[in-house]
């Protein structure tokens, strides 16, 4: 139903644009905006959740439950790493971004070859540094990719960070690499495929 509603809204928007006789140059911008809306719904939409009153959250750009679930599928839902990520997420969501960074710095200090730890350090540094790809965040993601050149996890989450920072070209490159490194039978592969497809579509619209 979520996708049906989105398609109805998109069709309604295009119809309104036709009725208002939008200038031709604005059609590309309108199409890109709709495509990016689809990308946003793909990575953050949760249509199966029951309706409830909205609860305030400190920062709307934090990973939502759908992304946390995807991360759990990619690196495991149990064990020391999963527990560490849950604590780091809780700290970040409550506004204690500095403490989350300190926690993950301690984690990579104790396990300096852990791809998941370096990836999560990149995530919390990205949040701590104002949702910008600071040199520190880039270093953490780059270290994760070097330690796990065949692991899709650091490629996917660095791509997500670049997208949130506004660099869609780098995001598309990293997501395509993540898809290439994902096993054909991996249960999370369709989710990555969908994100790559929608981002490709959005990029084509913006490049016209």
Beta strands, then each sheet from edge to edge (+ up, - down):
end
